[in-house]
Amino acid sequence: MFNLGVKNTLRILRGTSVGMYLGDDEGNDVLLPKKYIPDDVIVGDDIEVFIYRDSEDRIIATTLEPKVQLDGFAYLQVMAVTGIGAFLDWGLEKDLFVPFKEQNKKLATGDWCAVYVYLDEETDRLVGSCKVNKFFEKEDIQLEIGQEVDLLVFEETNLGLNVVINNKYKGLIYENEIFQRIKLGTRTKGYIKNIREDKLIDVSLQKQGYANIEPNAEKILEKLKANNGFLDVTDKSDANYIMYQLEMSKKTFKKAVGGLYKQRLIRIEDDGIYLAE
């Protein structure tokens, strides 16, 4: 059978008035509705489609790009709430269903929430859960210190921002280490800072140590060029002002400026830094 909730590569078998039927190697077929058929495909071609159930509970194919697939995490908006649960926009014609039992709190239309998509074995339907913590891998942590990872920012805490790491693990970016504007739902790159004995994972948005100097030095040069060769920041500037202007910590700023100064790319004056002439 087809794999629900993920991309399937299928063969175009035949065309009809309502669309094209696609098949797999086991003799199964599924309809790709006419409105989703690309202009440049013909019978016999292979095509990649997402498989899910439509509003009438029929298995259907689409070329639309879902915001999240099976066993994945996302940050989605609630489009409607009914007597059985909430429905979230995940980029497809039929919204993603989140039953009341899978909500941390009662959702309302317009809310945004973190969600995990799983296949309900009883109904064979794709379902969302806002109780994302139960789906993280907590024992087999296959990460290394300094490793670059993909992040999804999904929750604010008293300590900082909780993130999904590589669509598998939960991590934390400490508030005092956030030096750029970032909001819930943001997908970005990050770096593993520490894996503690209790398996909790600390994450940084910047490379650690010397490796962090080079890209931030480049950022300062770009800012200087965009501001006619001058920035009113120095190593005596307030840390919050540096973060506002350059989205980096004062420590990182000082290291980056030091590297640029040694390369004679800038000059440092009492009122700020200048591009070298």
C-alpha positions in Angstrom: 0.0 0.0 0.0 0.9 3.7 -0.2 2.8 5.3 2.6 0.5 7.9 4.2 1.9 11.2 5.3 5.1 11.2 3.2 6.2 11.7 -0.4 5.7 8.8 -2.7 7.2 8.4 -6.2 4.5 6.8 -8.4 3.9 6.0 -12.1 1.2 7.8 -14.0 -1.1 5.0 -15.2 -3.9 6.8 -17.0 -5.8 10.0 -17.4 -9.5 10.6 -16.7 -11.9 13.6 -16.6 -11.2 14.1 -12.9 -7.5 13.6 -12.9 -4.7 11.1 -13.3 -4.4 7.7 -11.6 -1.0 6.9 -10.2 0.3 3.4 -9.3 2.9 1.6 -7.4 4.8 -1.7 -8.0 2.2 -3.6 -6.1 -0.7 -2.8 -8.3 -2.3 -0.1 -6.1 -3.6 3.1 -7.6 -4.6 6.5 -6.3 -6.1 9.6 -7.8 -4.2 12.8 -8.4 -7.0 15.4 -8.9 -6.8 17.4 -12.1 -6.0 20.7 -10.3 -2.8 19.3 -8.9 -1.4 17.8 -12.2 1.7 19.6 -13.5 1.5 20.8 -17.1 4.6 18.9 -18.3 3.7 15.3 -17.3 2.3 12.5 -19.4 1.2 8.9 -18.9 4.2 6.7 -18.1 6.1 9.4 -16.2 7.1 9.0 -12.6 5.9 11.8 -10.3 6.5 12.6 -6.6 3.3 13.2 -4.6 2.2 13.5 -1.0 -0.4 10.9 0.1 -3.1 11.5 2.7 -6.8 11.2 3.3 -9.2 13.8 1.9 -12.3 15.2 3.6 -14.3 12.1 2.6 -11.6 9.8 4.1 -10.4 8.6 0.7 -6.7 8.1 0.1 -5.7 10.9 -2.3 -2.5 12.3 -3.9 -1.4 15.9 -4.1 1.5 17.9 -5.5 1.0 20.6 -2.8 3.8 20.9 -0.4 2.8 20.1 3.2 4.3 22.2 6.0 5.0 19.0 7.9 5.0 15.3 7.2 4.5 12.1 9.2 6.7 11.9 12.3 7.6 15.6 12.0 7.3 18.7 14.1 5.9 22.0 13.0 4.4 25.3 14.3 1.0 25.8 12.8 -2.1 28.0 13.0 -5.5 26.9 14.1 -8.0 27.5 11.3 -11.2 26.1 13.0 -12.4 24.5 16.2 -15.4 22.0 16.3 -17.0 19.7 18.8 -14.3 17.0 18.2 -11.1 19.1 18.1 -9.1 21.7 16.3 -8.0 21.9 12.6 -4.6 23.4 11.7 -3.3 24.7 8.4 -0.5 22.4 7.2 -0.6 23.6 3.6 -3.1 21.1 2.2 -6.7 21.4 1.2 -7.8 19.3 4.2 -6.6 20.8 7.5 -4.7 18.7 10.1 -7.0 17.4 12.9 -5.9 17.7 16.5 -8.3 16.0 18.9 -9.0 17.5 22.3 -7.1 14.7 24.0 -3.9 15.8 22.1 -4.1 19.4 23.2 -2.2 20.9 26.1 -4.8 23.6 26.5 -8.0 24.3 24.6 -7.1 25.7 21.3 -9.0 28.6 19.7 -9.2 29.8 16.1 -6.2 31.9 15.2 -3.9 30.3 17.8 -0.5 29.1 16.9 0.9 25.9 18.4 3.7 23.3 18.2 2.4 20.1 16.8 3.7 16.6 16.0 2.1 14.5 13.2 1.6 10.8 13.7 -0.5 8.0 12.2 -3.4 6.9 14.4 -3.3 3.1 14.2 -7.0 2.8 15.1 -8.3 5.0 12.3 -5.4 4.9 9.9 -5.6 8.7 9.7 -2.9 11.4 10.1 -3.4 13.3 13.3 -1.6 16.1 15.1 -0.6 16.3 18.8 0.3 19.4 20.7 1.8 17.2 23.4 5.1 17.2 21.6 7.3 16.3 24.5 6.2 12.7 24.5 7.5 12.3 20.9 11.1 13.5 21.4 14.0 10.9 21.4 15.4 11.1 24.9 17.8 8.2 25.2 19.7 7.5 22.0 21.2 11.0 21.5 23.2 10.8 18.3 24.7 14.3 18.3 28.2 15.7 18.9 29.4 18.9 20.6 29.8 21.6 18.0 27.7 19.9 15.4 25.6 22.1 13.1 21.9 21.2 13.3 18.5 22.2 12.1 16.3 23.9 14.6 12.6 24.7 15.0 11.8 27.3 17.7 8.6 26.2 19.3 8.3 27.3 23.0 9.2 30.1 25.3 10.3 29.2 28.9 11.8 31.1 31.9 15.2 29.9 30.8 15.0 30.8 27.1 13.6 29.1 24.0 12.9 25.4 23.5 13.8 24.0 20.1 13.3 20.9 18.0 16.7 19.6 16.9 16.9 17.7 13.6 13.2 16.9 13.8 14.0 14.4 16.6 15.4 15.9 19.8 14.5 18.7 22.2 17.0 21.4 23.0 17.2 24.7 24.9 18.8 28.1 23.8 19.4 30.1 27.0 17.9 33.6 27.0 21.2 35.3 27.8 22.7 33.7 24.6 20.1 35.0 22.2 21.6 37.9 20.3 19.2 38.2 17.4 15.5 38.7 16.8 13.8 35.3 16.7 10.2 34.3 17.1 8.2 31.1 17.6 8.0 29.0 14.5 11.4 30.1 13.2 13.5 27.5 11.4 17.2 28.1 11.5 20.6 26.6 11.9 22.2 26.1 15.3 25.1 24.3 17.1 25.2 21.7 19.8 26.8 23.4 22.8 26.4 20.7 25.5 24.8 17.3 26.1 24.3 16.9 29.8 24.3 13.8 31.9 20.5 14.0 32.2 20.3 13.9 28.4 19.2 17.5 28.2 20.7 19.4 25.2 22.0 23.0 25.2 22.0 24.7 21.8 23.6 27.9 20.5 22.7 29.9 17.5 26.4 30.8 17.0 29.5 28.6 16.5 31.5 28.4 19.7 35.0 29.8 20.2 37.2 31.0 17.4 35.0 29.5 14.7 32.4 32.1 15.5 34.6 35.1 14.7 34.8 34.9 11.0 31.0 35.1 10.0 30.4 37.8 12.6 33.4 39.8 11.2 31.8 39.5 7.8 28.5 40.7 9.3 30.2 43.8 10.7 31.9 44.6 7.4 28.5 44.3 5.6 26.9 46.7 8.2 29.8 49.2 7.7 29.4 49.1 4.0 25.7 49.7 4.3 26.2 52.6 6.7 28.7 54.6 4.6 31.7 53.0 6.4 30.8 53.9 10.0 29.1 52.3 13.0 28.7 54.1 16.3 29.7 51.0 18.4 32.9 50.3 20.3 34.0 47.9 23.0 32.7 50.5 25.5 29.2 50.4 24.1 26.3 48.9 26.1 25.8 45.1 25.4 22.1 45.6 24.6 23.0 48.3 22.1 25.5 46.0 20.4 22.9 43.3 20.3 20.3 45.7 18.8 22.7 47.0 16.1 24.5 43.8 15.2 22.6 40.8 16.7 25.6 39.4 18.5 27.0 39.5 22.0 29.4 42.1 23.2 32.1 39.3 23.6 31.6 38.1 20.0 31.6 41.7 18.8 35.0 42.4 20.5 36.5 39.3 19.0 35.3 40.1 15.5 36.4 43.7 15.7 39.8 42.6 17.0 40.2 40.3 14.0 39.2 43.0 11.6 41.6 45.5 13.2 44.5 43.0 13.0 43.8 42.6 9.3 43.7 46.4 8.9 40.2 46.3 7.5 38.9 48.8 10.0 40.1 51.6 12.2 38.8 52.2 15.7 38.0 55.7 17.0 36.4 57.0 20.2 33.1 57.5 18.4 32.9 54.1 16.7 34.5 52.0 14.0 35.3 52.9 10.4 36.1 51.0 7.3 39.8 51.4 6.5 40.5 53.7 3.6 
